[in-house]
Amino acid sequence: MNNSKKIILVSPRGFCAGVTRAIDVVLETLKKYGSPVYVNHEIVHNKHVIDDLTKKGAVFLKNIEDAPKDRPIIFSAHGVSRKITNYAKDNNKTIIDATCPLVTKVHVQADKFYKLGFKIILIGHKNHPEVEGTMGQLPEDTIYLVETINDINDLNLTGNDKIAYLTQTTLSIDDTQNIINELRKKFPNIESSPKEDICYATSNRQKAIKEYANKCDAFIVVGSKNSSNSNRLVEVAKKAGCLNSHLLENAESLNLSNYSASSIIGISSGASVPEVLVENVISKFQENYSLEIENVSLGEENVQFKLPKEVRN
């Protein structure tokens, strides 16, 4: 057995500005109001983060109606529907919105299109909380979900309708572009947001993996199963030429025997993954192999978002 391996550690990876802000919102709310504080849905899709915040006094709810009226309620980074916002305004004394500003931008654009009389197509994944939040900004008969190219033929729209499209912020850039191309063929006058809806962090992580995955025998994306952006990174690595690419929750889930035949292993992580989880995966390899680690990067990220006024110092 070859006892040495090379790890290509790909950046940008890990926390994006929206995730950092959302976690900080929970921590600052706990500091200001004490525990418990209640969060509508998981604040971000990462088990390690959720477990850590739970220990500190955050309670994550599947249903906002379970939130006590006298404690702060926080909206997750994925955003919420108008129905949930209105319920919270009627029932909760303190509302703190941790929606990622780039998701809010999509909500604002949806509302603009609606007020201009457009029928709106949202490209995204059914049942994802971000999609539920965006579709929930508008009346049901004015926004239509498209997950795949096949869904385009089922749209109840005609060439006479004013049509615009939006996208979920965490999609595969290439797959989404293929759907957009088909939409443009079917609806040549379709409008779109002035700026790309897929967020900078999703784009940057996908581009970096696309650049380096084909140099690897295996590729690991550290991230949780319910994380859309992490799942997309695995797909990108496979499409870039590294078919042996997998999503890994943490070092405990790492089966080293799966990598015994791989000399060069790429590692990156989703936008809601703390760097410690990546470090732990590398440490587990280090316990068993002599490692050469090459850090590679495709650009720097220096985006920061202000905290909501309710928890700003």
NORLINWO-V629677 format. One record per pair of residues at least 24 apart in sequence whose ideal C-beta (glycine too) atoms are under 6 Angstrom apart, sorted by the first residue. I is the first residue (numbers start at 0). J is the second residue. Records with the same first field share a line. If there is no record, write none. Layout:
# NORLINWO-V629677
I->J  J
This chain:
# NORLINWO-V629677
2->288  289
3->289
4->288  290
5->263  291
6->264  266  290  292
7->211  215  265  293  295
8->266  292  294
9->207  208  211  265  267  295
10->296
11->203  204  300
12->267  268
13->268  272  274
15->200  270
16->302  303  304
17->76  99
18->43  270  271
20->304
21->76  97
24->97  310
25->52  57
27->310
28->71  95  310
29->55  56
31->310
32->71
36->71
37->66  70  72
38->73
39->63  74
40->75  128
42->75
43->76  271
44->223  225  226  271
45->223  271  272
46->223
47->276
71->95
73->97
74->98
77->128  129  132
78->102  129  132
79->132
80->132  135
81->135  136
82->135
95->307  309
96->307
100->304
101->168  198
102->129  168
105->133  165  196
106->136
108->192
109->136  137  165
112->163
113->137  141
116->161
117->161  163
118->156  160  162
119->163
120->145  164
121->165
122->166  175  178
123->167
127->227
129->167
130->167
148->178  181
151->181  185
162->186  189
163->190
164->189  191
165->196
166->196  197
168->197  198
169->201  227  228
170->197
171->231  234
172->197  202  205
200->270
201->228
204->232
205->235
206->297
207->297
208->232  235  236  267
209->235  239
210->297
211->265  295
212->236  239  241  265
213->239  240
215->241  263  265
216->261  262  263
217->243  258  261  264
218->244  265
219->247  266
220->246  267
221->247  268  272  276  277
222->246  268  269  272
226->269  271
228->269  270
229->269
249->276
250->279  280  283
253->280  283
255->287
